[in-house]
Amino acid sequence: MPRFIDFLRSDAMWQAQYRDQSLNARKCRAVLARLIQQTESQTFDQNKLQIICTYTPLQALLAYFWASQTGMLAAVVSPRGLAKLIEGLAAETIGQLWVPKGHRLPLEHLPMSVCRIDLSFDDVADAPIPTAAAHAARLVFCTSGTTGKAKRVVHSEQVLLSNAKVVSDYLHLQASDRSYCVFPLQYMYGLSTTLCSLWSDSHIMYNEFVQPDHIANDVVNHHITLLPILGEWSPALVQNWQARGYQPQRLLLINASDRLLYQQAQALLPFASEFWNNLGQTESAPRIFAVNLSQIEDLTTVSHQGIIAAGRPVHPEIRLRLSQQHDQQTGVLQYQTPFCMLGYLQDNGSLVAPATWIDSGDLFHQGTDGLWFWIGRDSHTIKVQGELISLRTVTDQLLQHQEISGVGYTTNAKGELCAFVESDTDSEGFRIELSRLLFNSLRGRRASVRIVESLPRTESGKIDYYHLNQSVAAVQAQSPTHS
C-alpha cells in the first residue's frame, strides 16, 4: 500500500505554496536529507509518541513526510494544539518534542522529563528518495474536544492515503488543478485536501483563515479550481464574485462544514462546475458520504429541514445503521468503514481499538435513493412536545441576523436552555427580539439569551462547548445565590 514518502519520487510534479515559500518533491527530499543528518543519533521508540510542533502548513507537510520515512508514532500539532494533545498524557509515553529552530514555545504544560529538540528545515543539495522504515507511520489526531476532553485518534498513514485516493477519484482531479486550503493540516480536512493534491500531482496553495471576501479574491487572482468552503461563507463569496463578474470554466466547490444549508448551496451553485457536499469524522478518515449537487436539478429533492444531504457512502464496503432511533428514519449513526482509525491513544500510552460499529454521536435521517442527511449532534438535539428539534436549526434562524457571528448553548442548574449569542450589538430591544425567536423555535420551552462579545472556539473554528460549559459552571459556582 502507498505511503506519504512515495510522493517524493523523482518524477513527481506536485507543488505546495504558502505565501512566498514553496515545496516540491525535490525540495522535500533535500529537507528530509537534512533532518536525517540531524537525527541520525536518535532512536525512535515505536511505542512512544513523537510530537512535532509546526508553525506553517509547509512545515506540517514536511513533518508528515518525515514521520512516513521513519515509521514513527507521531502527532503533528500547532503550538496552540499542544496543550490539548498532552492533557493527561503520562510523561513516560512521550518520546521527544521536535520544534523548528528559531521558534519559542510555551512549555509550562510539558512534563520536565520530555526533551525538546530543535529541527532545521533547511535543505541540502538535491538528494535521492530516502530509505523508509519497513513499517508505516501511525499518526495521532486530536478531535476538536468541543464537548469534553479531546480524544487522540490514531490512523495508519496508508489508510488515510487510501481514503484520499477515493476522494481524488470522485472529484476527477487533474495535474492542472490548483487547490486553495485554509484548514490546518493538523486536522483531517486540511490533510485530506493536501493528500488529494498529492494523488493528482497538482498544485495546492495554503493560507490561514482570512475573511471570506479575501478568499473570494484569491480564488479569482490565483486561478483556483478546487476550493473547500464553509457554508457560512456563501453570502460573501457570492457578493464578491457577482461584483467581479466571475465566470470560471472550472471550479470545484467542496463543503467542509458539518451541514450545508439549501440557501447556501443554491446561491453558490451557479459558480461551480461541480459542487460536492461530503462528510466524515476524524475516526472514519475524512469522508464517509458524498453527493455531487451539480447533477441535481432541484436541490429541494436532496434537502431535509433545509439541510442538504450529506450524500451516499463513498465506498461499497462502508456499512451504516441507526441506533437510539427517535423514529423509523432518524437516529444516531453507527458505521463500519475500511478507512477507520486504529483506535484511541489513552493517557497511559495504550491503544483502545474501535468497536465493531463506531458510534458517530451524530443524528442522521435516512432518506430515499440511498441519501443520508446530517441532523446534528445527538447531544445538541432536544425533544419539545414530542417533536425532535436540532439546536442547529435554531442556530440557523439566529444566524439570519447579520449582527450575530456565532451561537452556543448550555443548560443551567435547573436544566433550562441558555443560548449564548456572539454579537457586538447588545441592546434591550435586540435581546427581547432574540428571546422571542428562541421561544417560538422551541415551541414555548423555557430558555434564555445571553449576548457575549466572543465565544470560545477550537483551533478549527468550531464552538468549544466544553470550555463554554466550564466557564458557565465557574460563574455559577461564584454566584452568591449558588447552592
N, C-alpha and C positions, 0 to 999 in steps of 0.2 A: 504494500500500500504506500502511496506517496507521503512524503514528509515536507515540512517547510523548506528544509535545506535543498530539496530537489529543484526549487525555483531559482537557484543560483547557477544553473547550468550556463555554459558559455554562450549558447545561442538565445538566451532569454532576452526579450526586448522590453519588458515592463519598466515603468518609471514611477517613482513616488516623489511628490513635491510638497514642501512646506515652506511658505514664504520664499526666501531666496536660496533655499537649500534643496538638493535633490538627491535621490538614491536610485541606483540601478543594480543589476546583478553584479557587475564588475566591481562597483564601489563597495557593495556588501561583502564580497569575497575578500577585498582588501582590508576592510574594517575587522572582519572576523579573524583574519590572519594576525592582526594586532592584538585582538582580545585573547587569542590562543597563546601568543607570546607572553602576555601579561599574566596569564593564569596557569601556565604550564606547571607551576609548583603546587597548584591547588588540587585537592582531590574532592570530588563531589560525591558525598554520601547520598545514594539514591533514595534513602528513607527520610532525608531532611529537606525541608523546604528552602530553596534558594529564592531570595526576594530581590528582584531587580527593579529599582526605583528609577523611573524615566521622567523627563520633563517635556519632551516633544514627541509628536507622532513618529518621526523618523527614528528617534532613539528607541521607542517602543517596538517598532518593526525590526530593528536590529537585534533587540533583546529576544524576540521570538525566534529569529534565525539562530542566535547563539544557543538558546535553550534546545532547539532541534539538533544542533551539531553535537552538543554534549549529552543529550538524552536526559537532562536533569528534571527533577520535580521543581517547577518554577512558578512564581507568581509575578507578573509584570504589573506594577502599580504606579500610580502617581503619588507625589508627596501627600496629597490630600487623602488618598485612599489607604495610606499605610496604616494608620491607627485602626481603621475598621478591619483590615486584614488580620492584624496580630492581636486584636482584642481577645483576651482569654487564652491565647495560644501558648503552650508550655515552651519555655526557653530552649529546652533540650531538643525540641522538634525543628528548630530553625538552624539552617546552615550558616550562610553569610548574607549580609545586606550589601548589595552592589549598587553603587551610586556613581553617575558620571562626574568626572573631575570638574572642579570649579563651582560645584553647587553645594550650598549649605542646606542641611536637613534637620528639622527639629526632631530630636531623638529622645524626648522625655518619655515616650511610651515604649521605647525599645528596651528589652532586657539587657542588663550590663554585660552579660556573657556573649551577646551576639556581636560578631566582628563586622565592622564596616570596612569595605574595600572599595577604593576609588577605581573607576574604569576610564580608560581613554577611548573615545570613539573616533580617534584619528585613524587614517588609513595608512597603508604601506603601498609599495609598488604592486601592480596587478598580481593577484595570487590565484592559484588554482582552487577548485572547489575543495574545501577542507574535508578531511575524512570524518565521517559522522559516527557517533556511537551506534552500537548494534541495536539498541532499543530506542523506541520513540520517546519523545518528551511527554511528560504529563504536566498539564497547565492548570493552574488554580485561578478561578474567577470568583470574586465576591458578588453575591447577589446585592441588590440595592439596599436591603435592610430597611425598607420603608415601614414595616410593621413590627419589627423586632431586630434582634441581633442578626447581622449579616451572616449568611451561610457561605462556606467555601466549597465551591463546586469544582470537582476535578474532571478534566477531559483529556483524552488522548489526542495529540495533535493530528493523528491520522483520521480520527472520526470527524473532527472539525473540518478537515480538508474535504472529506467525502461529502459532508453536508453542503459546503460551499460550492462544490462541483455541481450538485443538483441545482442550486440557485443560479449559478452561472449559465447552466444549460437552458433552464426555462426562460431566462432573460435573453438568451441568444446574444451574449456579449461578444464583441469583436475586438481585435487588436487595435482598431482605430477609435475605440470608445475612450471617453475621458470622464472619470468619476469625480464627484466632489463630496467630501465627507467631513462633517463637523462633530461626529460622535467619537468619543475616546476609544482608542484601540485596547484599553484595559477592560472594555466591556464587549459583550458578544456582538452587538450590532456593528460597531466600528471595525472589529476584527473581521467579521464576515464580509463586509463591503470590501475590505482590503484583499481578502483571500479570493474573492470573485475577480478582482482586477489581476491578481497573480495568475489565476487559471486562464484568463482570456489574454494574458500578455499585453495588457493595455496600460493606460496612464491613470493615476489617481492623485488628486490634489486635496491636501488637508488644510483645515483651518480650525481654530477654536470657535465655539458657538458665538456668532455675531447676530445682529438684528436680521430678521428675515428679509428686509429690504436690501441689506448688503449682500445676502446670499443670492437674491434675485439678480443683482448687478453682476456678481461673479459668474453666475451661470451663463449670462449673455457674453460678458467680456472674455471669458476663457473657453467658450465653445463647449460647455459641459454637455454630455449626452446621458449621464446617469446621475440622478440626484435622489438620495434618501431624504425624506422630509418628515416633519411632524404635521399632523393635520391642522394644528392651530396656526401654522404659517400661512395657510391658504389666503386670507384676505390681503396680506402684504405682498405675497408673490404675485397674485392676480393683478393687484393695482399697479405694481411696478411693470409687469410685462405688458399689460394693456397700454400703459402710458408710453412705453417704448416701441409698441407695435411689434412685439417679439413673436415670430412665427418660425419655430425651429423645425428643421426637417427630421431631426431625430432627438427625442428627449424622453428617456425612460424615467418615470417617477415611481418611487417605491415608498410606501407608507412605513415609517419606523416607529410609530406610536402604537399603543395598545388598541386604540379604536380610531376609525376614520368615519367622520360624520357624512351623511348624504350630501349636505350643502357644501362641505369642503371638497368632496370628490367631484361633484357636479361642476363647481366653479373652476377647478384645475384641469378637468378632462380635456378642454379644447387645446391646451398647450402640450399635451402629452401624445407622443406617437404610441406609447404604451404606458398604462398606469396600473401598477400592481399593488394590491393590498396583500400583506402577508403577516404571519405572526408565529412566534416561537417563544421559548423560555431559555434561561441560562442552562437549566438542567437538560433541555432537549436538544441542545445546539440551536442556532438562531431560527431555524424555520421548521414549523410543523405544517402550516397552512399557506396557501397562496391562491390568488384569483386575479386574472387579467381583466380589469374593468373596461378596457378599451374594446373588448369583444362583447360587451353587454349593451344592448340597445336602450334599455330602460333601467336605470340604477335602482328604481324603486323595487324591482324584482329581486334584487340582491341586498335589500335593506330590511332590518328588523328594529323597530322602535327608533328609527332614524340613524342606525349604525350600519355601516357597510359590512357585509360578511367578511370574516377572516379568510374564508376560502375553503379549499379542499385539501386533503393531505398531499404533500409534495412527493411522496414516495409510496409505492404499493405495499410496503411492509409496515407502514405506520398503522397502528390499530387504536381505535378510540372507543370510549364508553362514558356514560354519565353515571355518577353516583350522587347520593344525597339529593335526589331529584325533588324539585318543587312542583313539577307537573310532568306530564309524559315526555315533553321535549326539552325541558330545561333542568339543568343540574350541574354539578361540579365535574369538570372534565378530568378524566384519567386517560393516560395514553401509554402505549409501548412504541418505541422507535429504535431503529438500528443506529441512530445517531445520539443516543442518550449518554449521559455522563458516566464516568467510572464510579462516582459516588461522592459523598461529602467528607471533607477533611475535618476531623474532630480536633478539639483543643489538645488532646494528648498525642496527636500525630497519626492516629489510626484512621482507616478509611472505611466508612459505612457504605456498603453497596446499595444501589437503588432498589426499591421494591419492584416486584414483577410488573405492577401497574403503578406508574408515577402519578401522584395526585397533584394537579396543576394549581389547586386553590382558586381557580377561576370559574365563574359561572358561564356556561355556554348554552346556546339554543341550537338544537339540531333542526335545520331546515330541510327543504326539498332539494332534489338534484345533487345530493352529496355536499351541500353547503353547510358550513358551521359559522355561527355568529358568537362573537365575544360579547358578553353582557357586562361583566365587571368582576372585581374581586368578590369572592363569596362573603368575606368579612365586611365588605362595604355595601352589602345589599340587605335591605330590611323589608319586613312584611307589614303592610298597613291595610287594615280592613280586609285581610285575606288576599291582597294583591301584592305581588313581588315588585319592589321599586329599587332600582340600582341608583346609588348615590352619584354615579357618573352621569346619569340622566339629569339629575338635579343640578349637578355641576355645569353641564352644558347649557342649561337655562340661565344660570347665574352668569356664565361667561359671555352671554349675549350682550351684557353691559360692557361697553368699551373701557369703563373705569376699573374693571376687575381684571387682574392678571393671574389669579390663582385661587383655588378653593380647597380647604382641607376640613376634615371632620374629626370630632372626638365625642365621647359621651361623658357627662359629669357623674358625680357620685350617685345621683338619683336615676341614672340610666337615660337621661334626656339627651337628645342630639344637639350638638353645637357646631355650627358652620363657621369656620374661620375664613374670612374673605380678605384677600390681599388687594389693597387699593390705596391710592393716595387721597381719595375722597372719603371724608368721614363727617357727614352731616346727619342730623337727626332725621331729616326727610329721606335721605338715602338709606339709612338703616331701617326705617319703617317700610320703605318700598321692598327691600330685600327680605325682611321678615314676612311680609305679606306673600311674596313669591314662594318662600320656603313653606309657609303654612299651606298654600294651595297645592304645591307639588307633593307634599307629604300627607294630603287628604286630611288636614286638620291635626296631625300629630304634633305634640308639643315640641318645639325646637327654638333655639336662639341663634342670633347672628352676632359675631364679633368681627370688627374691622381691624386689620393689622397692616403695618407697613410692609412686612415681608414674612413669608412662610419658610420654615426650614426645608431645604431641598438637598437631595443627594447629588453626587458628582455628575450623574447622568441627567439631572434636571427634574426628577420626579419629586413630588411632595413627600417629605420624610415624616410619615405618620408616627413612627417610633419616637422621634425626638419631639414631635408636636405633643404627643400624649405625655411624654416625660415632663415637658415644660408646663403643661396644664396641671399635672399632678403636683408639681413643685409649688405652683401658685396656690392650689387648694390647700396644700399642707401648711402654707404660711398664713393662710387666711384666719383671722381671729374667730370666724364663725365655724371653722372646720372642726369636726368632732370625730 
